[in-house]
Every structure is written in C-alpha cells, then in structure tokens.
C-alpha cells in the first residue's frame, strides 16, 4: 500500500475542474456569471468549434485591477463573500472563487481587464495553471476572458467531448439561461464567426419571447404573485404549447437557474389537471425570496438549491401557477393563409382588429324541449338562459362573453360560435367534460356531491374482486355519490349515482369506479388519485358526439365554459376550443387583394 502524500497543486486544480467544468458549456456558464456579477450591461460571447477550440466572453463590467488579476485565477479567491454569514445569504451568482482557477487548470487561458479609472488594460496568461507576468494592452473598460483548447492537458477528458454541434447546443443553452435571467443586459452570441443571437436589453416579456419564440409568448399567461417575502413572476405557457420533453422549462431563484425536485413537483401538480398524458409544460418563471431562505452552496455547479421552508414554498408555487392557468385561455387555431405558413395568435392578440356584429340565431326546438335538454346537461336546478340575453349584441355584452354566441353545430361534434373577433370552434364533448369535472371536484370538496336514485336499478355481472370492493368500500362509494350493493354472489346492483352523471352509462361508470378503487385503494382514490377518478366519472357524464343541441343549449355551454376554471382544456389536456380571427379568415379568402 502506498504512503499517504499531498497532491500537487496542478492535480488538485484538475480534480476541481472535473467537478466544476464538465464540458465547454460549464466553462461558459461560469464566465457569463462572472460578467453578470461584474455589473455588465453588454456581454459578447465568441465560440469556435462548439467551444472546444475557443470560448471568449467580453463584458463592460467594473473590471479587475492589475494587482487582482493573479488572484482572479487563484483557487478560493473571491470578492463576493468574506464570512460564513455572507455565504448564508449569497446574492451573487458566483461566490466560491474557483471557477476561473478550474478553467485555467485545463486550458490555455487569457484574462484581460481594465477598470474605468485606469489608463489602460492589463493581461495575464495561464497555461495548465501556470501564470505569466501582467502586460499592458489597449482595451475598453471591462473584462475579456479567452479560453483556448479546453482539456488540452487532460486528453482522457477531452475524448469524452461530443461533436461540435452537440457541444455548441449545450453552450447555447447555457447562454439562453443567463440571457433569460437578465433581460436588462444586452447579449451577443457568435459561433465560428457567425452571429447566432443578438439580444438587446428589453422588458422581461420581450426577452422571454425572443429566446423561447413568439408562439410561446403568444400562448403564455403572465404570472405575478407575492406573499410575504416570496414573489413569483414570469410566463407559463398554456397546455396547448406542451412539449414532449423538458427543453422549455426555465426556473430561476433570485436570478439563478436551478433544477429542483420540489419546484418541479409543484409545477407538475399545477399543470396536472390540464396537461395531456406524457406531455411536459413550458415556462420561464422567476422566484424572488430572501437570500437567507435558500442555500445555494449544495452542488458544484450551483444548479441545485435547498430551501429553509420547502412546504410553504411548494404551496406558493403550486397555487400561483394553478391560479394563472385556471382562467380560460384559447388554444392556437392553425390557419392556412393562401399558401403561407399557418398563422396563429391568442385571444388577446385581436384586441385592435375590427369587430363583427353578432346576429342572434333562432332556437331550433320548442322552449320546453330546450329546457329539458339543458337541465340534462347541467342539472335539474339549472336555469336555461333567456334567448334575448344570449343573443344581445351590445358592445358591453360582447366583452362580457368572450366565447361569443352560437351559430350552430358541425357534424354533431363541434359548436360554431362568433364573437367580435371572429369564429370559434368548440369541441362540445371536451368542453362539457371539463365543466362536469370541475363541478364534481367542487361538490366533493364541499361534501355536497348529491346522489340521484335510479328509477330502475341497474344490475350487472361482476367479478369476485369487484363484489368484494363494493362491499368493503360502501362508505367511499357513497361519498362519491354511488349506492352499489351486492345483488347475488356474482352480481352487483347500482341503485344511485351522482346526480350530475344520472344520464351516463351506469354499468360502465360503476365498472370504472370500482376498478379505480380496487387498483389503487380507497384512500388514494380520495386523495392522490382523486382527480383521475373524477376525470373518469366526468367523461361518462359529458355530452356525446352526435347529440343535437339547440342554440340556447349551445350558448349555455359557452357561458358555463366562461365561468369554469381551466375550461380551455379538457381533463386530459386537449384543447376545448380554437379561435380564428376575422383577419385570418380574410387572408384565407384573399380578401382585399
């Protein structure tokens, strides 16, 4: 066994670099954070060969004096903290004083800087951790760091680098994260001599749209909520913009990009009711909080954090985003415009376009039949809206009813409606499913889920496990609005169902509810699996395709949608309606050309 001995400084530096600088993008991130901490208003990044050949970051920050240049490349030397108390309330992005030293240990690094009060700049070189003497040069106030030939002296690590395109993609992602965090700073990114991104300082909303794209900006809801010392703001995309991966998820804590399981869970829960299957939400959100409430010194790359009060934070994030998503938002309507790429825009984008008058349509059937069908949809206590009210075309009522007024049905599946901006297409089953689902949730939360006795009880053949489930969970079933009992050793009988679902296929509904309870247990059915169970029930109660609705019924459905949270998506995350503006319709028919 070899004797214990101290490692040489160069090897220590290379080990440290392995923890902090995993690839060119890691080095770029650290360099950009230093520029931001230096108070820069303009930052320029130049890359060659994906950052493996050159990473150059230049800024107009406060600069570094000649005497401090060697210290800037020394391990654990920093101007950002002095005491343990400082470490517990770090406000800067960098604070450990090891990033530049780690980079210098595995590259040929040049550091040049000039403070505004100095006559000229000074430059030093580092090769594998060895420093040169400072030399003067001409440079505008600020700092420029050049990293040449990353991992030139650690070939084992260099061979693990990916292709140039892959390494550049990671560098661009690091660039985007920093640029998102500071919209007040101008950023430029060049690769192999070509400008890839040029971002002027702007409002946060414009910076988010510039980086994540216009479609994200157009389909997003703005989040801005404050409670005690917590503030969450930014943009959360509507479920219609969901992704197959997590590539459009950006969350910042006090300006620092983080990936945190607690935050991820809170956001996933906020989207759970409106997101389709295995899709992932998109967002750019910024959490501001007391620096002492979060520990950023728990991971070498500072990408993970630890919170003092994680439960309160989880609830704050969940409720804030859930509330923002609850207001009705339109899905994007793809419009083929005379050979051009599909044009899309959200409801708010049409506020300055010309309006179209709303013309009432006459009911298709008698008032008594309309009232009966409407009460089937929305419950026996529901009141059919007055036709004169739903058809009123005053400007005040147009604003009050953003989903407009029904024109008719298409193929027994879609409702066609017009508002002052154009045409709406509503999937009546998906929309009604969301309405029923929200009513079931509210009734269950308030212990007011009323039960409707069946005039003729429904009996059906059942497996022994279903019979046992019905016997053992009668109290849970009653809480859900069901009365299901054993009719014989092989049969069950349904005597009552939730009043909202009285016109559903009773046998299939009972089968699905019993299957859910059997698979996950009664406790989970009423807690963690509650929404999934209610969603299944709502699907049974929603109006089916080919069901002919009267105009008053269609208008009533539109009014219910406007009053229902998250009504822009069904329970499975699919959109419930699209809007096509009048100007887009004009383009389709080439009017005015």
C-alpha positions in Angstrom: 0.0 0.0 0.0 1.4 3.4 -1.0 2.1 6.0 1.7 -0.3 9.0 2.1 1.1 12.1 0.4 -0.1 15.6 -0.6 -1.2 16.0 -4.2 0.5 18.6 -6.3 -1.4 21.9 -6.9 -1.8 21.2 -10.7 -3.5 17.8 -10.0 -5.7 19.4 -7.3 -6.7 22.0 -9.8 -7.6 19.4 -12.5 -9.7 17.4 -10.0 -11.5 20.6 -9.1 -12.0 21.3 -12.7 -13.6 17.9 -13.2 -16.2 18.8 -10.6 -17.0 22.3 -11.9 -16.1 22.2 -15.7 -17.7 19.2 -17.2 -17.8 20.5 -20.8 -17.4 23.8 -22.7 -20.9 24.9 -21.7 -19.9 24.6 -18.0 -17.0 26.9 -18.5 -19.2 29.4 -20.5 -21.7 29.4 -17.7 -19.2 30.3 -15.1 -17.7 33.0 -17.3 -21.1 34.5 -18.0 -22.0 34.6 -14.3 -18.8 36.5 -13.6 -19.7 39.1 -16.2 -23.2 39.5 -14.7 -21.8 39.8 -11.2 -19.4 42.5 -12.5 -22.4 44.7 -13.4 -22.0 44.4 -17.2 -24.7 46.0 -19.5 -23.3 44.3 -22.7 -21.8 40.8 -22.9 -20.4 39.2 -26.1 -19.7 35.5 -26.4 -17.5 34.1 -29.2 -17.2 30.3 -29.7 -15.2 28.2 -32.1 -15.8 24.5 -32.7 -18.5 24.3 -30.1 -16.3 26.0 -27.5 -13.6 23.3 -27.6 -11.2 25.5 -29.5 -12.2 28.9 -28.1 -14.6 30.4 -25.6 -14.3 34.2 -25.4 -16.5 36.3 -23.1 -16.2 40.1 -23.1 -18.1 42.5 -21.0 -18.3 46.2 -20.0 -18.4 45.5 -16.3 -16.4 47.1 -13.5 -13.2 45.3 -14.5 -10.2 43.9 -12.4 -7.2 45.9 -11.3 -3.7 44.8 -12.3 -2.8 43.6 -8.8 -6.0 41.5 -8.6 -5.5 39.7 -11.9 -3.4 36.8 -10.4 -5.9 36.5 -7.6 -8.8 36.1 -10.1 -7.1 32.9 -11.3 -6.3 31.6 -7.8 -8.4 28.9 -6.1 -10.9 30.1 -3.5 -10.1 33.8 -4.1 -13.2 36.0 -4.5 -14.5 39.5 -3.8 -18.1 38.3 -3.3 -18.0 36.8 0.2 -15.8 37.3 3.3 -17.5 35.4 6.1 -19.8 32.4 6.8 -22.6 34.9 7.3 -22.1 36.1 3.7 -22.2 32.6 2.5 -25.6 32.1 4.1 -27.1 35.0 2.2 -25.3 34.9 -1.1 -26.9 37.3 -3.6 -24.3 37.0 -6.5 -24.3 34.1 -9.0 -20.7 33.2 -8.2 -19.1 33.1 -4.8 -16.7 30.2 -4.4 -13.8 31.7 -6.2 -12.8 28.5 -8.0 -14.4 28.7 -11.5 -11.6 30.6 -13.3 -8.9 28.7 -11.5 -10.6 25.4 -12.5 -10.8 26.5 -16.1 -7.2 27.7 -16.2 -6.1 24.3 -14.9 -7.3 22.6 -18.0 -6.9 25.2 -20.7 -4.8 28.0 -22.2 -6.5 31.0 -20.6 -6.0 34.7 -21.2 -7.5 37.2 -18.8 -7.5 40.9 -19.8 -9.2 43.7 -17.9 -9.4 47.4 -17.3 -11.1 49.4 -14.6 -12.7 52.6 -15.8 -10.3 54.8 -13.8 -7.2 53.2 -15.2 -5.4 54.4 -18.3 -5.1 51.0 -20.0 -5.8 47.4 -19.5 -3.6 44.6 -18.2 -3.4 41.0 -19.4 -2.1 37.7 -18.0 -1.9 34.3 -19.5 -2.4 30.9 -17.7 -1.4 27.6 -19.2 -2.3 24.5 -17.2 -2.4 26.6 -14.1 0.9 28.5 -14.5 0.6 32.3 -14.7 2.6 34.8 -16.7 3.5 38.3 -15.7 0.9 41.0 -16.4 1.4 43.0 -19.6 -0.3 46.2 -20.7 -2.7 46.4 -23.7 -5.4 48.6 -25.2 -8.9 47.5 -24.1 -12.2 49.3 -23.3 -13.3 49.3 -19.7 -14.4 45.8 -18.7 -13.1 42.3 -18.9 -12.3 39.8 -21.6 -11.6 36.1 -20.9 -10.4 33.7 -23.6 -10.2 30.0 -23.1 -8.3 28.2 -25.8 -8.0 24.4 -26.3 -10.1 23.2 -23.3 -8.7 20.0 -21.8 -5.5 20.2 -23.9 -3.6 18.7 -20.9 -6.2 16.1 -19.9 -6.7 14.0 -23.1 -8.8 11.4 -21.2 -11.4 14.0 -20.5 -11.2 15.6 -23.9 -12.1 12.4 -25.7 -15.4 12.3 -23.9 -16.5 15.6 -25.6 -19.2 15.2 -28.2 -19.5 16.5 -31.7 -19.1 20.2 -32.4 -22.8 20.6 -33.0 -23.7 18.9 -29.7 -21.2 21.0 -27.6 -22.4 24.2 -29.3 -26.0 23.3 -28.5 -25.1 22.9 -24.8 -23.2 26.2 -24.9 -26.2 27.9 -26.5 -28.5 26.5 -23.8 -26.1 28.0 -21.1 -26.2 31.3 -22.9 -30.0 31.3 -23.1 -30.4 30.6 -19.3 -28.2 33.6 -18.4 -29.8 35.8 -21.0 -33.3 34.9 -19.7 -32.2 35.7 -16.1 -31.1 39.3 -17.0 -33.3 41.0 -19.6 -31.7 44.3 -18.7 -28.4 43.2 -20.2 -27.6 43.0 -23.9 -26.1 39.7 -25.1 -24.5 38.6 -28.4 -23.6 35.0 -29.3 -21.2 34.1 -32.2 -20.2 30.7 -33.3 -17.4 30.2 -35.9 -17.6 33.8 -36.8 -21.4 33.9 -37.4 -23.7 35.8 -35.1 -26.3 33.3 -33.8 -28.1 35.5 -31.3 -28.2 39.2 -30.7 -30.4 40.3 -27.8 -30.8 44.0 -26.9 -31.7 44.9 -23.3 -35.5 44.8 -23.1 -38.5 44.1 -20.9 -38.6 40.6 -19.4 -41.7 39.7 -21.5 -39.9 40.6 -24.7 -36.7 38.8 -23.7 -38.7 35.6 -22.9 -40.4 35.8 -26.3 -37.1 36.4 -28.1 -35.5 33.3 -26.6 -38.4 30.9 -26.4 -40.2 32.1 -29.5 -43.2 34.1 -30.5 -45.5 31.0 -30.2 -44.5 30.6 -26.6 -45.1 34.3 -25.9 -48.5 34.3 -27.6 -49.8 31.3 -25.8 -48.5 32.1 -22.3 -50.2 33.5 -19.3 -48.3 36.0 -17.2 -47.7 35.1 -13.6 -47.2 37.7 -10.9 -48.0 36.9 -7.3 -46.5 37.9 -4.0 -46.9 36.5 -0.5 -44.8 37.6 2.5 -41.2 37.6 1.2 -42.0 35.4 -1.8 -42.7 36.7 -5.3 -43.2 34.5 -8.4 -43.5 36.1 -11.8 -42.8 35.2 -15.4 -44.6 33.3 -18.1 -46.3 29.9 -18.1 -47.3 28.5 -21.5 -50.8 27.2 -21.9 -51.2 23.4 -22.1 -51.7 23.7 -25.9 -48.0 24.5 -26.1 -46.9 21.5 -24.1 -43.7 19.6 -25.2 -42.6 16.0 -25.5 -39.5 16.9 -23.4 -38.5 19.3 -20.7 -36.5 21.5 -23.1 -38.6 24.7 -22.5 -38.6 24.7 -18.7 -36.7 27.6 -17.1 -37.0 28.4 -13.4 -34.8 30.9 -11.6 -34.3 31.6 -7.9 -33.0 35.1 -7.2 -31.8 35.2 -10.8 -30.0 31.8 -10.7 -31.2 29.0 -12.9 -32.0 25.9 -10.9 -33.3 22.4 -11.3 -35.1 21.4 -8.1 -37.3 18.4 -7.4 -39.5 20.4 -5.0 -40.1 23.1 -7.6 -40.6 20.5 -10.4 -43.2 18.7 -8.4 -45.1 21.9 -7.6 -45.2 22.9 -11.2 -46.2 19.4 -12.4 -49.1 19.4 -9.9 -50.2 22.9 -11.1 -50.4 21.6 -14.7 -51.7 18.1 -13.8 -55.4 18.9 -14.4 -54.8 20.4 -17.9 -51.8 18.6 -19.4 -52.3 15.7 -21.8 -50.8 12.3 -20.9 -46.9 12.4 -21.0 -46.5 16.0 -22.3 -44.4 18.5 -20.4 -45.2 22.1 -19.6 -43.2 25.1 -20.8 -42.4 28.1 -18.6 -40.0 30.8 -17.7 -40.6 31.6 -14.1 -38.6 33.8 -11.6 -38.8 33.3 -7.9 -37.6 36.1 -5.7 -37.1 35.5 -2.0 -34.9 36.3 1.0 -31.4 35.1 0.3 -31.2 33.5 3.7 -34.2 31.3 2.9 -32.3 29.3 0.3 -28.9 27.6 0.4 -27.2 27.7 -3.0 -24.0 26.0 -1.8 -25.1 22.4 -2.1 -23.8 21.5 -5.6 -20.5 22.1 -7.5 -22.4 23.7 -10.5 -24.8 25.6 -8.2 -27.7 24.2 -10.2 -29.3 22.6 -7.1 -30.5 24.5 -4.0 -32.1 23.8 -0.6 -34.9 25.7 0.9 -35.5 26.6 4.5 -39.3 26.2 4.3 -39.9 23.8 1.4 -43.5 23.0 2.2 -44.6 26.7 2.2 -42.7 27.3 -1.0 -44.3 24.3 -2.7 -47.7 25.5 -1.9 -47.0 29.1 -3.0 -45.6 27.9 -6.4 -48.4 25.4 -6.9 -51.3 27.8 -6.1 -49.8 30.7 -8.0 -49.3 28.8 -11.3 -52.6 26.8 -10.9 -54.4 30.1 -10.4 -52.9 31.6 -13.5 -53.8 28.6 -15.6 -57.3 28.5 -14.3 -58.6 31.4 -16.3 -59.9 30.4 -19.8 -57.3 30.6 -22.4 -57.7 30.0 -26.2 -55.9 27.2 -27.9 -54.0 28.1 -31.1 -56.0 27.8 -34.2 -53.9 26.8 -37.2 -55.0 28.8 -40.2 -53.7 28.0 -43.7 -53.3 31.5 -45.2 -53.1 31.5 -49.0 -50.0 29.3 -49.2 -48.2 30.9 -46.3 -47.2 29.2 -43.1 -50.1 28.7 -40.6 -50.9 31.9 -38.8 -51.7 31.6 -35.1 -52.5 34.0 -32.3 -54.2 34.0 -28.9 -57.3 35.8 -27.9 -55.6 38.9 -26.7 -53.8 39.4 -30.0 -57.0 40.5 -31.7 -57.9 43.4 -29.4 -57.1 46.0 -32.1 -58.8 44.3 -35.0 -62.1 45.4 -36.5 -65.1 43.9 -34.9 -68.0 42.0 -36.4 -71.7 42.4 -35.3 -73.2 39.4 -33.5 -76.5 38.2 -35.0 -78.9 36.0 -33.0 -80.0 32.7 -34.2 -83.4 31.3 -33.5 -83.9 28.2 -31.3 -84.3 25.0 -33.3 -86.9 23.4 -31.0 -89.6 24.4 -28.5 -88.8 26.0 -25.2 -90.0 23.1 -23.1 -87.7 20.6 -25.0 -84.8 23.1 -24.8 -85.3 23.4 -21.0 -85.4 19.6 -20.6 -82.2 19.0 -22.6 -80.4 21.9 -20.9 -81.2 20.5 -17.4 -79.9 17.1 -18.6 -76.6 18.8 -19.3 -76.2 21.0 -16.3 -78.6 19.6 -13.6 -82.2 19.8 -12.6 -81.7 23.1 -10.7 -80.1 24.9 -13.7 -81.9 27.7 -15.4 -82.0 27.9 -19.2 -80.5 31.3 -20.3 -83.0 33.7 -21.9 -82.6 33.8 -25.6 -82.7 37.6 -25.7 -79.9 37.7 -23.2 -77.6 35.2 -25.1 -78.3 36.9 -28.4 -77.8 40.5 -27.3 -75.3 42.3 -29.5 -74.3 45.3 -27.4 -70.7 46.1 -27.0 -70.9 45.6 -23.3 -72.2 42.0 -23.6 -69.7 41.2 -26.3 -66.9 42.0 -23.8 -68.7 40.0 -21.1 -69.0 36.9 -23.3 -65.5 36.3 -24.8 -66.7 32.9 -26.3 -69.4 34.7 -28.3 -72.7 33.3 -29.4 -73.5 30.0 -31.1 -74.3 29.8 -34.8 -74.9 26.1 -35.0 -73.4 22.6 -34.8 -70.9 20.9 -37.1 -71.4 17.2 -37.7 -72.8 16.8 -34.2 -69.4 17.3 -32.7 -68.4 20.9 -32.8 -70.2 24.1 -31.9 -69.5 27.1 -34.2 -69.7 30.4 -32.4 -68.9 34.0 -33.3 -67.5 36.8 -31.2 -66.4 40.3 -32.0 -63.1 39.0 -33.3 -64.1 36.1 -35.5 -65.0 32.4 -35.5 -64.8 30.0 -32.6 -64.8 26.2 -32.9 -65.7 24.3 -29.7 -65.4 20.6 -29.1 -68.6 20.2 -27.1 -67.7 16.9 -25.5 -64.3 18.1 -24.3 -65.8 21.4 -23.1 -68.7 19.7 -21.2 -66.3 17.1 -19.8 -64.3 19.9 -18.2 -67.4 21.6 -16.8 -68.7 18.3 -15.3 -65.3 17.5 -13.9 -64.9 20.9 -12.1 -68.5 20.6 -10.7 -67.7 17.1 -9.4 -64.4 18.4 -7.8 -66.2 21.4 -6.2 -69.1 19.2 -4.9 -66.7 16.6 -3.4 -64.6 19.3 -1.8 -67.7 20.8 -0.2 -69.2 17.4 0.7 -72.2 18.3 -1.5 -72.0 15.6 -4.1 -75.7 14.8 -4.4 -77.0 11.3 -5.1 -79.6 10.5 -7.7 -81.6 7.3 -7.0 -82.3 5.3 -10.2 -85.9 4.7 -11.0 -84.9 1.2 -12.3 -81.7 -0.1 -10.5 -79.0 -1.4 -12.9 -77.8 -4.9 -12.2 -74.7 -6.4 -13.9 -72.4 -9.4 -13.8 -69.3 -8.7 -11.7 -66.1 -10.4 -10.8 -65.5 -11.5 -7.3 -62.9 -8.8 -6.7 -65.4 -6.1 -7.8 -68.0 -7.5 -5.5 -65.5 -7.5 -2.6 -64.5 -3.9 -3.5 -68.1 -2.8 -3.4 -68.8 -4.5 -0.1 -65.6 -3.2 1.6 -65.9 0.4 0.3 -69.5 1.3 0.5 -68.8 4.4 2.6 -66.3 5.7 0.0 -68.7 4.9 -2.8 -71.5 6.9 -1.0 -69.1 9.8 -0.6 -68.6 9.7 -4.4 -72.4 9.7 -4.9 -72.9 6.0 -5.6 -75.0 3.3 -3.9 -73.7 0.0 -5.1 -74.6 -3.2 -3.3 -74.4 -7.0 -3.8 -77.3 -8.5 -5.6 -76.1 -12.1 -5.7 -72.8 -13.9 -5.4 -72.0 -12.9 -9.0 -73.9 -9.7 -9.5 -73.9 -6.1 -8.3 -76.8 -3.6 -8.4 -76.4 0.2 -8.8 -79.3 2.0 -7.0 -78.0 5.6 -7.2 -75.3 7.6 -9.0 -74.1 11.2 -8.7 -76.9 13.5 -9.9 -74.6 15.1 -12.4 -74.0 11.7 -14.0 -77.6 10.3 -14.0 -77.7 10.0 -17.8 -74.4 8.2 -18.1 -73.9 4.5 -18.9 -74.5 3.4 -15.3 -72.9 -0.1 -15.7 -69.7 1.1 -17.4 -69.4 4.0 -15.0 -69.7 1.7 -12.0 -67.2 -0.7 -13.5 -64.6 2.1 -14.0 -65.1 3.5 -10.5 -64.8 0.1 -8.9 -61.7 -0.7 -11.0 -60.0 2.5 -9.8 -60.7 1.8 -6.1 -59.7 -1.8 -6.5 -56.3 -0.9 -8.2 -55.3 2.0 -6.0 -57.3 1.6 -2.8 -60.0 3.8 -1.3 -57.5 6.1 0.4 -55.7 7.0 -2.8 -58.9 7.2 -4.7 -60.0 10.1 -2.5 -56.5 11.7 -2.2 -53.7 11.4 -4.7 -55.9 9.7 -7.3 -59.0 11.7 -6.7 -58.7 13.9 -9.8 -58.0 10.9 -12.0 -61.1 9.2 -10.6 -63.3 12.3 -11.0 -62.0 12.8 -14.5 -63.1 9.3 -15.4 -66.5 10.0 -14.0 -66.8 13.3 -15.8 -66.0 11.6 -19.1 -69.0 9.4 -18.6 -71.3 12.3 -17.9 -70.2 14.6 -20.7 -72.4 15.1 -23.7 -71.6 12.6 -26.5 -70.9 13.2 -30.2 -73.9 13.4 -32.5 -76.0 14.8 -29.7 -78.1 17.6 -31.3 -78.1 20.7 -29.1 -80.4 23.7 -29.5 -78.9 27.2 -29.9 -79.8 28.1 -26.3 -78.1 25.0 -25.1 -75.0 25.7 -27.1 -75.0 29.3 -25.7 -75.5 27.9 -22.2 -72.5 25.6 -22.7 -70.4 28.7 -23.8 -71.5 30.6 -20.7 -70.6 27.6 -18.5 -67.2 27.5 -20.1 -66.6 31.2 -19.4 -67.4 30.6 -15.7 -65.4 27.4 -15.4 -61.7 27.3 -14.4 -59.3 25.6 -16.8 -62.1 25.3 -19.4 -59.7 25.8 -22.3 -58.5 22.2 -21.9 -60.4 19.0 -21.2 -59.4 16.7 -18.3 -56.8 15.0 -20.5 -55.1 18.3 -21.6 -56.7 18.5 -25.0 -57.9 22.0 -26.2 -61.6 22.5 -26.0 -61.8 25.4 -28.4 -59.9 27.3 -31.1 -60.4 30.9 -32.4 -59.8 32.1 -35.9 -59.7 35.8 -36.3 -61.6 37.7 -39.0 -58.4 39.0 -40.4 -57.1 35.4 -40.8 -60.4 34.4 -42.5 -59.8 37.4 -44.8 -56.4 36.1 -45.7 -57.7 32.6 -46.4 -60.1 34.0 -48.9 -57.5 36.6 -50.1 -59.9 39.5 -49.4 -58.5 42.9 -50.1 -56.0 41.5 -52.7 
